[in-house]
Amino acid sequence: MQTLSDQEKKVLKIIKESEQQLTPEEITAEINRRYGQVWPVQVTLTFMARLEKLGYTDTNKQ
């Protein structure tokens, strides 16, 4: 698998740590809170799409 950027790793970490499926808005809020970032939801959506394309996540899973 391809190497992830630090930002992609942050998104993946939050997704993997959650016991439930999170919305992009929830992931963005957690990134902003945890890492002091100021990301719009669109940035999170971009990283999520890349993670899925690379095989790290599957947004079709419930």
N, C-alpha and C positions, 0 to 999 in steps of 0.2 A: 504494500500500500504506500501511497505517496505521503511524504512528510507534511505535517500540518503546521500552519502558522500559529503563533502564540494566541491570536484572537480565536482561531478555529478550535484550539485546545480548550480555551475558556468555555466556549459554547458546548463543546462535547462533554466537558467535565460536569457542567450543570445538568445537562440532559441525563447523563449516566448516574449522577448522584440522586436524582429525583425518583421517588417511588411511584410517581404517577406521571402521565403524559402532560407536558407543559405546553402552553401556547407560546408563540413567538413573543408576545407581549410579556408574559411571565418570565421567559428566559432573559429578555432584554432588561426587565426591571431587576432581576437578580444579578446580572452582570454589572449593571450600573451601581447597585448597592454594594456588592461584594468587592468589586475592583475599582470603584470610583470613576468608572467610565461614564461617558455621556453619548451613548449610542442611540440612534433612532431604530425603530423596529425593522426598517428596511435592511439595515446592516446585518442584523441577526438573521433575517430571512435569506440573505445572500450566503452567509456562512452555513446555514442549515442546508441549503440547496447543494452547496459544494460538499459538505460532509456526506450527504446522501449519495451524490454522484460518485464519490470516492469509496462508498461502501461502508462507511463508519456508522451510519444510522439508516433507519427505514421508517419514513414518515407514514407509511401505510399500516404499520403495526398499531394495534390498540392496546 
